[in-house]
Amino acid sequence: MSGIVFSTWRDEFIDNRGKPSDEWVESGFKLPETYHGDKNSKAFIGWDGVAIFDEDIDAVELASQYAAQYQEYSEACGRCAPGRWGGRILYDLLDKIARGEGTHDDIAHLKEISKTMMTTSKCEIGKTVPKPILDLMEYYNEQFNTCIDQQMPSKHYNGDTNYIAKVTAPCTDMCPAHVDIPAYIEGVRDMIFTDSLAATRQTMPLAHTCGRVCPHPCEDACRRMNLDEPISIMELKRIGADYETDHELPWLHPHEPKPLRNDGKKVAIIGAGPAGLTAAYYLALEGIESHIFEELPVNGGEVAVGVPEYRMPIGKYQKDIDLVLEMEAVSITNNCRVDAQKLKEIEAEYDATLLGFGARLSKKVRAENENPKMGGYWGAISMLDKVNLWHKYQIGAPASNELKDKVVVCVGGGFTSMDVVRCSIREGAKKVIMLYRRDEKTIIRNTTYEEYHEAVEEGVEFIFHSAIEEIFDDGENITKLKVNRFELVPDPDGGRAQLVKIEGADFEIECDYLIPAVSQALDTQILPDEWNIEMTSWNSILTNGKDYMTSREGLFAAGDCEYGPMTIVNAVGQARRAASVISRYIYDGKCTLTDDEIMEDHLNKLRVYDKKEKITGWMPGLPRAVSEKLDVDERKDNNKEVNLGFTGEEAIAEAERCMRCYYISMVAV
Amino acid sequence: MSIHNSINKGKAITVTIDGKVCQSTFGKTILEIARENDIYVPTMCYLTKVLPIGSCRMCVVEVEGVDGMILSCQEKATDGAVIHTNNADIYEERQNIMKLYNVNHPLECGVCDKSGECDLQNKTMEFGLEAQAFTARDQHRPVENWGHVSYDPALCIMCEKCVRVSTEITGDEALKVKFGGYGSTIINTKQEKNYASLGEAAAVCPVGALVSTDFKYTSNAWELTKIPSSCPHCGGGCQMNYEVKHDRIYRVTNNFEFSTLCGAGRYGFDYANEGVTKDTETFAKAIDAFKNAQTVIFSSQVSNEEALILQKLKEKIGLKLVSHEARAYQKFMQAYASVSGKNLYNGTLKALSESSAVIVMGTRINDDSPTVKYHINMASKWHRARVAYMHPLEDKEMQNIVTQFIKYEVGSEEGAAALLVDTLLKEVEVPQAIRSFIDDLDIGNLSAESNIGEEELELLRKSLIKKTGFSLVVGSDLYAHPRAAQIAKLLALLEVYAGFNVICVPPAGNAMGISLICDLNDEVEGKTVGYNVPADFTLSALGDGDLDMPAMNQQEGTLTTVDKRVVPMHVALPYGGYVLNDIANCLGVNAEYTIDYTKALPKDKGFETIEFDSLPDYFDSVGNEYRGYLLKSQKVPVKRALDDIAELEGFDGAIIYNCNPTEQFSAFTAKSKLLKDEAALLGSQQFAAATKLQDGDNITYVLDDVKFNRVFKIDTSMKGTIALNPTFDMGLSSSLLSSYRFSRLEFERMGK
């Protein structure tokens, strides 16, 4: 079987019942017709409608099971009167009909309760659950009528259909770490900050960090945007973490860590960055031992030595790191550079190995006469290492020794380049220039408005539509750069606009330092040649993006070494999934996903957020809270944290804007 | 766009509600504006004093141009909004919600404690529900007895008010919602503590789910007469009602919508001096005793009017007036005023609750003043306030509120205050004399002597950066301190120059009123008459003296509160004996009733000329308090002369700290049968080791000539070599304790 028998998903209405197969209409949505592997779905039902894939579907049981899932969904609900009792009544009445004991009055009651739930429920889960049930009662009414009129059970009542449900939200779905965002926001709203933190840590151990320096893709999928402005999701995350730190509370875990299994199974993790820490944490919560091998004397990976103190104070990040490293099941060796030989030894000794060594080689800018050994040529990663090791750990020497009163040119456009230029300002550089191939709008999209705006305020000069053609030196040091200028020429055929060099617009910049921050590559010397690890076309380690196993059995990869230079939250999401897969792999040697993970992937493919949806039941025009920042004069010559975070009042007002867009979806297989 | 957007609070807006044009400010919810304008919107879960809960959904309204129904309790009104609070659709949704609330709610109102004052009962009538429209499978969940309160999950409508009160107001954080859809319930996560503050959580319960265990099944609500009054125990003067039938107080309730009452006020009500008749013979002796006495010594458990009568007696017949706690407080405040230029501190509880940073010093505030602690908790919850707690002893009960514990050595309060001044006035402009004083401070030495690290002070300073709204709360450790005057002056600098909202929490009882009304003496001289203090001739409201006096719940009068408010008390129970006014009348200080003195309270101290019977006693519909009146701060001459910091007198070895359990303040709370606290000397393992005491040892010691016989108990939650010595069980003698609250323990064993 294949194809969609019936669907009311979103704005689509498909009814192929009784039509010859060549007249069947197809859906524009990526609905989960196949559940997993060769297992087909019979139906998919969720917040936005219902899709039937099997003509023999038992619509009555489907409806009652959906109500049951909602009824049992204990985390989100029980928080409002219509949801709490309405959900129970929905299920009781639907099950009564499915059992063969229902009446037509029950149908009327169902409609009445549904209306109240849809109008007055607190969160979207209560408002949306009745929708597909009403659809089924309307379009499959003959099945309901048969049960009632003949007082007989529905056609496959208590049969062998499996119903697998998953709760999500648009923001949660969009977050690479699938953080239960509405729950941590609710913790702030309820002022039970420990609940907020516990919700975050279910899937995100780095709450301080991702409450400060996450590029928050979730905010692009915030339904509040359809009404006015998205919730300031990221900043609300640090409230719970700060609470734990401020009150010196014992570590708050999403659940009590399970006792050490002590069964001889152990996992090796290469790198103590976000990916390595995350994997170690979720393995440890399950009682599985892991050992981390870290090249640097300090922990935290690129976030520690790459992200500057003024954006991510090490005192706060260290809390996230300590949370993980203080787990009984986690151990670590520092100053331990893993090379190909060492990796072979590790792999032989451990039951599984996770690579999380990041991407820490600065790529070249690809200009004429580019010589990384030339004085004044300084890769962004090594420059930031120096800055951060000194300011955060007093290791090495201050970078102001090199940069004070110098002219610094950085080529970039992403977060790393922003860190380079803003650190250069703080190290006392005389002049700091950022060259970027594209325009202001793009740099803002690649980073954040705040990041760009703050850099400008601090005195960084941005030259857009520019690229270095040639580097000049005096044999010892770089002296000047020849820079080309470009313009964006629209494609007359409506395609993507092209960057075209403007002839005669070249200019020169005299400078002392050139810091390339265009991108980073991974250091592949760690991978033994004979393993022939498969790589992606952009030379990162290849996995299927679902279980994160590499082409070598038992070797997993997550974070930047898997994806290429990406975000912290991406590394966290990948590593958590990898840890879950590893926790089973080390016992049965198989790479498997849980139902919850399969559903997570289905929903992600389907896309939860609908930017065209009209929001009802909320007051528009309530402004998004923006936290206070240090003034430019208070921050540009030091490493004080720039973002002061929300006041309590702002945090709560912001949390109250959250519409709790929980959705429940279910597949029948 | 890096503009700090503090949500445009306070901007003037105009909205139209049900056709009425309403002026208000941005930041207020639709419901708040409706209530300001006397427009009724029904609610089940709304509680004015906490932030919107939003669980009942009854308050939905319609806004023109906005699709769907809007939750008026939570959604802020925007300028120009046109709002309709009622129409057929809205009514139907509300009615449907009420139908849901009645699902399986046992309609056994006849045997429910809440009957007659139940929101569910009232709204069921209001929305014309004659039958239970829906049913769902019942869940059998037993009633739980949590000590002071009991919880019946079958009656619970999950409005979450109790949880909000426990979190936002009292801060005990005992109650939580256990999520679970239809099976959702409230749980008490700290049952073993039996917090009396849960009485407030029960007070806000709209149905009969969370009730006072003691009151349960004793009376129908409508048979009780409500007598509004003010709580006399801690000096907070919180609003309360005695609920009385046949000359017995059945319970105490309060206006929980807007104000809060702690466990002492709620459960410590049965201390009346009962069965007293007029004993003319003893009364004559009392008159003689006054005539022969040189000194009247009295406790803080007297009203403002009684204090004034005593003052008039002093003026008329030359008696000396001694009241230790009030006198210490009076001297402290006089020194404070010499710097601030006003006779009262500037702080208010409301400003405290709105602070973004709070410093607490010289008080175990959770025990000393629950209402002040609640307001600190509000600041912590609503404003994420930094709370620095400076004290020789850590208090575990404050951990969820405190963000920085700064421990100082016993006796080093002057040094600690000087360090605070140095830290907080660093970048503030102050007159030259004060700057020189600060510059001359030997910080290293002060830091060493007080044991407060300079890095701790730096952390404190940093935590205040970019914040506005600071409060300082100080308490009784400082008032009887040998250097009290100097400490007071130092702290007053923070009010004057650093913009702190300062509250000098008065000692328990009406010490603040006494300190303002009476011209007190330091020492007792000659023959004495005691009022609630043992003396040559003793007047006692406990019934154990020479002549009986009425207890606070048996007399009319006013109290002066920590919030600088003069509040009325009314008679809850009859009293058949003589009162102080009767004695005064025999001594030439004439007035028909005690409350005739209300209007004569000293104007030059900030009191108003207003008859007792004219004192208002209510909250308006949005919670503005109209109880009695606020004292008006009076100007006093400024004399900002600071002394050099005195050498610290070291306190080595085992130390005891006079401190009562949270709901105990005096012999009167001790008499209340619902407040059952054991009076033991509580110390840590370390204290036990230092003193070679074992758990259960009986010891005896003397403080201020008061002899204590105590059992020593080890409290494993405590650390260090300071033990807690309660005084509430010492009867009238407890008022004789007048020294600094910490003292070295010199004891004798009495055997097991």
Interface residues (C-beta under 8 A of the other chain):
Chain A: Y70 Q71 E72 Y73 S74 E75 A76 C77 G78 R79 C80 A81 P82 G83 R84 W85 G86 G87 R88 I89 D92 H109 E112 I113 K115 T116 T119 T120 S121 K122 R189 D190 M191 I192 I239 D246 H247 E248 L249 Y449 E450 H453 E454 E457 K614 I615 T616 G617 W618 M619 P620 G621 L622 P623 R624 A625 V626 S627 E628 K629 L630 L644 F646 T647 G648 E649 E650 A651 I652 A653 E656
Chain B: M1 S2 I3 H4 N5 S6 I7 N8 K9 I30 M44 L51 P52 G54 S55 C56 R57 M58 V60 V63 V66 D67 G68 M69 I70 L71 Q74 E75 K76 A77 T78 A81 E93 N96 I97 L100 Y101 V103 F134 A136 R137 I157 M158 E160 R164 T167 E168 E173 K176 V177 F179 G180 G181 Y182 G183 S184 S356 K381 W382 H383 R384 A385 R386 Q399 N400 V402 T403 K466
